Amino acid sequence: MTVALMWEARAVPGRGAELLAWARAQKLSREPLRRETLRAPQDRVLVITWWDAPYDAELPELPEPEDGLVTRAVHRWRFESVDAG
């Protein structure tokens, strides 16, 4: 089964580039099948990692950024693949 973990944060206004650099520099305790980092307006950063694992597997995730870099707690979602093409 393929599981995707999504991590999304919104930087303090004007600090989007810093949050993006921070997220890209974070190492996980093991390598996923794939990792993609995206950005969006309003200084938002999204990191998606794909894993060959059961849905409820314990998987490494990006931590919360340091205080003062983000406007709110990180949002996290977990999905399982049902169709890949």
N, C-alpha and C positions, 0 to 999 in steps of 0.2 A: 504494500500500500504506500502511496505517496502522501505525505502530510506537508502542508505549507504553513509556516508560522509568519505572521505579519506583525510588524512593530512600527508604530507611527507616532511621531512627536511633532509638536509645533514650537518653534524657537521663539524666544523673546524677539520682538520686532528688531530687524537689523542684524540679527545674529544667525540667520539661516545658513550662511556659508560656514560658519563655525560649527553649527550642529551637523551639517552634512559631513564636514571633515572628521568630526568626532565619531559619527556613526560608521564611516568608512574605515576608520582606524581600529574599531573594536574587533578583537579576535575572539572566536568561539573555542570552546575546549575540544571540539572536533569539527571536521569540515562537512558541510551539508552537500547534497548532490548539486545544488545551485544556490547562488546568493545574488540578489539584485537590489540595488539601492536607487531610489527615485526621489525626485523633489517636486514640489508643487508651489503655487502661489501661497502667500501668507507664511512664508518661511517654514513650510512643512516638509518633513523627511519621512520616507517610507522604506523599510527594509523587509524584503521577503526572502525567506530561506525555505528550501525544499529538502525533505528527508525521506529516505526509504525506511519507514517505521510504522508501527501501529498508531492509531489516532491518539491514544492516551499515553504514548511513550514519554519518558522523561527526556527532554531535548534541551540543549543549551540555547539560551536566548540572550539578546542584548540587554544590558542593564539599564536602569534609569540614568539619564545624564545628571551631571552635578547640578546642585541648586543654582538658580539664576540663569541657566541656559534655556530652559523651556518654560512655557506659559502654564502648563498643566501636566498631570501625570501622563505617562506614555499609555497609548491604547494598544492592546494586544489582541489578536485573533488567531484561531487555529482552524484550518480547513483540511478536508481530505479530498483528494482528487477522485472525481467520478467519471471524467471523460478527458482524455488528452488527445490532441491532434496536431 
